[in-house]
Amino acid sequence: MLVIGRDELRSLVHMDEAIDAVAKGFVDLSSAKAEVPLRTVISTAKGDVLFMPGYVPSLGSVAVKVVSVFPGNLSKGMPSVMAAVVLLDAGSGQPLALIEGTHFTALRTGAAGGLAIKLLSRVDASKVLLFGAGKQGYTQVEAAVSVRSINTVWVMDSIEGAAERFCKNMSESYRDIEFVSIKDYNEIIAEADIIITATTSTIPVFDGSKVKRGTHVNAIGAYRPDMQEVDEVIVKRADKLVVDSKDAVLAEAGDIIIPLKRGIISEGNIYAEIGEIVTGDKKGRTMDEEITLFETVGVAVEDVALAALAYQRALEKGAGIQISGF
Ligand SMILES: NC(=O)c1ccc[n+]([C@@H]2O[C@H](COP(=O)([O-])OP(=O)(O)OC[C@H]3O[C@@H](n4cnc5c(N)ncnc54)[C@H](O)[C@@H]3O)[C@@H](O)[C@H]2O)c1
C-alpha cells in the first residue's frame, strides 16, 4: 500500500493531466459502465462522516473517499473538513493506495471545471470572474488557466480580505495574469468570458440577466436541493446546460432543482452530461454567441480517476511511502 500525502500529490499530478483523467471517469459514467452507489453518511455527536465509493471499469479501479465534516474543529484550530481516499485494484481487490483527500478533492473538482471550460467556453475566452476565493476557487482558476489563455481574473468573496489574499497568492504563481479583487461585480460582469461560482452561498451570487452572450458559467458550489448559487435567469438563458451527472444533479443541486420545481425549466433543458460531450455523442460549444452552463455536484468517478492517476505517477517517480503488511 502506497501512502501519498498532500504535498506529494501537488507535485505528482499536473492540472492538465487531472483534466484528462476525470474526462475518462465521466465517459464511463455517461456510458453506464461506472458504478457510483449512493454515498453513506454516519452522523456522530460532533459531526458527519461520508463514504463515497466508485468503480471505473475502463481504468480498472475502485476507490472510496471518506470525508469528515466536523464544524466544531475550527475552534480547536483543526480543519472542519478532512478526507482520505483508498484506491483498490478492480482486478484483484488489492488495496493500492491511501491518498490525502482534501487537496485531492479541490484538484479533481478543478479538473472537472477545467474540462467544462475546455469543451464549452469560447476558444478565445480570456477573462474570468470568480465568486468564492476558497479552496475550490484556487483550483478552478488553475484549471481555467491550463485550458485557455487567461489574462484577467476578477475575484469577489463575502469575507473581508479573502479576495485580496487570493489575488496576492495567485499573482505570485501567475505573473502574466492580472488578478483584481472586486466588491461589486456589476461593472465587469458583461466583460467576463467565464464566470465561476465556487461559494458556500445558499442564494444566487449574481444577476443572470447581466451575463453577455457567449459566456460560459461553471457552477460548483450548490450541493443541496435548497442551495442556489446561480439564479433561474441564467439557468433558463443557457443554450447548453451541461451537468456532471444527471442523476446526482437532479437529486442534489438546488441550482437546477429549484427552477425545475417552479416550472421555469424542464428536465429537457439539460442538454448533456459532460461525458457525452467528451465521447462526441453530443457537441460542445458550436457558436460564439451561446451561453453555456456547467452544473456540478461532484461524482465519485472523478475521485477514482484521479486516485488511479496519482498512484500511477507515484509509482513512476518512486514517490509516496510503501507500507507492507497489506
Ligand atoms: N462540485 C463539486 O464537486 C464540489 C467539490 C468540493 C466542494 N464543493 C462545494 O463548493 C463550495 C466551495 O467549497 P470550498 O472548499 O472552496 O469552500 P471554502 O469555504 O474554502 O470557500 C468558499 C468561499 O465562498 C465565499 N462565499 C460565500 N458566500 C459568498 C457569496 N455570496 N459571494 C462570494 N463569496 C462567497 C466564502 O467566504 C469562502 O471564502 C462548497 O459549497 C462546497 O461544498 C463542490
The ligand as an SDF file (V2000), in Angstrom:
LIG
                    3D

 44 48  0  0  0  0  0  0  0  0999 V2000
  -18.9440   20.3380   -7.2190 N   0  0  0  0  0  0  0  0  0  0  0  0
  -18.0610   19.6880   -6.5170 C   0  0  0  0  0  0  0  0  0  0  0  0
  -17.5740   18.6190   -6.9250 O   0  0  0  0  0  0  0  0  0  0  0  0
  -17.5590   20.2540   -5.2200 C   0  0  0  0  0  0  0  0  0  0  0  0
  -16.3950   19.7400   -4.6330 C   0  0  0  0  0  0  0  0  0  0  0  0
  -15.9380   20.3190   -3.4520 C   0  0  0  0  0  0  0  0  0  0  0  0
  -16.6470   21.3600   -2.8550 C   0  0  0  0  0  0  0  0  0  0  0  0
  -17.7980   21.8030   -3.4500 N   0  0  0  0  0  0  0  0  0  0  0  0
  -18.5750   22.8990   -2.8700 C   0  0  0  0  0  0  0  0  0  0  0  0
  -18.0110   24.1240   -3.3450 O   0  0  0  0  0  0  0  0  0  0  0  0
  -18.2600   25.1580   -2.3760 C   0  0  0  0  0  0  0  0  0  0  0  0
  -16.9510   25.8650   -2.0650 C   0  0  0  0  0  0  0  0  0  0  0  0
  -16.0770   24.9410   -1.4490 O   0  0  0  0  0  0  0  0  0  0  0  0
  -14.6730   25.3960   -0.8440 P   0  0  0  0  0  0  0  0  0  0  0  0
  -13.9860   24.1430   -0.4180 O   0  0  0  0  0  0  0  0  0  0  0  0
  -13.9710   26.3060   -1.7540 O   0  0  0  0  0  0  0  0  0  0  0  0
  -15.1770   26.2080    0.4310 O   0  0  0  0  0  0  0  0  0  0  0  0
  -14.4180   27.3770    1.1910 P   0  0  0  0  0  0  0  0  0  0  0  0
  -15.1280   27.5440    2.4800 O   0  0  0  0  0  0  0  0  0  0  0  0
  -12.9350   27.1130    1.1740 O   0  0  0  0  0  0  0  0  0  0  0  0
  -14.6490   28.6740    0.2630 O   0  0  0  0  0  0  0  0  0  0  0  0
  -15.9170   29.1910   -0.0080 C   0  0  0  0  0  0  0  0  0  0  0  0
  -15.7700   30.6970   -0.1620 C   0  0  0  0  0  0  0  0  0  0  0  0
  -17.0140   31.2310   -0.6460 O   0  0  0  0  0  0  0  0  0  0  0  0
  -17.1880   32.5000   -0.0300 C   0  0  0  0  0  0  0  0  0  0  0  0
  -18.5780   32.9420   -0.1650 N   0  0  0  0  0  0  0  0  0  0  0  0
  -19.6690   32.5040    0.4930 C   0  0  0  0  0  0  0  0  0  0  0  0
  -20.7710   33.1660    0.0570 N   0  0  0  0  0  0  0  0  0  0  0  0
  -20.3610   34.0260   -0.9090 C   0  0  0  0  0  0  0  0  0  0  0  0
  -21.0100   34.9520   -1.7650 C   0  0  0  0  0  0  0  0  0  0  0  0
  -22.3160   35.1460   -1.6930 N   0  0  0  0  0  0  0  0  0  0  0  0
  -20.2660   35.6530   -2.6520 N   0  0  0  0  0  0  0  0  0  0  0  0
  -18.9320   35.4870   -2.7350 C   0  0  0  0  0  0  0  0  0  0  0  0
  -18.2460   34.6090   -1.9400 N   0  0  0  0  0  0  0  0  0  0  0  0
  -18.9590   33.8850   -1.0580 C   0  0  0  0  0  0  0  0  0  0  0  0
  -16.7080   32.2830    1.3970 C   0  0  0  0  0  0  0  0  0  0  0  0
  -16.4110   33.4880    2.0370 O   0  0  0  0  0  0  0  0  0  0  0  0
  -15.4670   31.4100    1.1650 C   0  0  0  0  0  0  0  0  0  0  0  0
  -14.2920   32.1800    1.0190 O   0  0  0  0  0  0  0  0  0  0  0  0
  -18.8960   24.4550   -1.1650 C   0  0  0  0  0  0  0  0  0  0  0  0
  -20.2790   24.6260   -1.2170 O   0  0  0  0  0  0  0  0  0  0  0  0
  -18.5160   23.0080   -1.3680 C   0  0  0  0  0  0  0  0  0  0  0  0
  -19.4060   22.1100   -0.7530 O   0  0  0  0  0  0  0  0  0  0  0  0
  -18.2540   21.2860   -4.6230 C   0  0  0  0  0  0  0  0  0  0  0  0
  1  2  1  0
  2  3  2  0
  2  4  1  0
  4  5  1  0
  4 44  2  0
  5  6  2  0
  6  7  1  0
  7  8  2  0
  8  9  1  0
  8 44  1  0
  9 10  1  0
  9 42  1  0
 10 11  1  0
 11 12  1  0
 11 40  1  0
 12 13  1  0
 13 14  1  0
 14 15  2  0
 14 16  1  0
 14 17  1  0
 17 18  1  0
 18 19  2  0
 18 20  1  0
 18 21  1  0
 21 22  1  0
 22 23  1  0
 23 24  1  0
 23 38  1  0
 24 25  1  0
 25 26  1  0
 25 36  1  0
 26 27  1  0
 26 35  1  0
 27 28  2  0
 28 29  1  0
 29 30  1  0
 29 35  2  0
 30 31  1  0
 30 32  2  0
 32 33  1  0
 33 34  2  0
 34 35  1  0
 36 37  1  0
 36 38  1  0
 38 39  1  0
 40 41  1  0
 40 42  1  0
 42 43  1  0
M  CHG  2   8   1  16  -1
M  END
$$$$
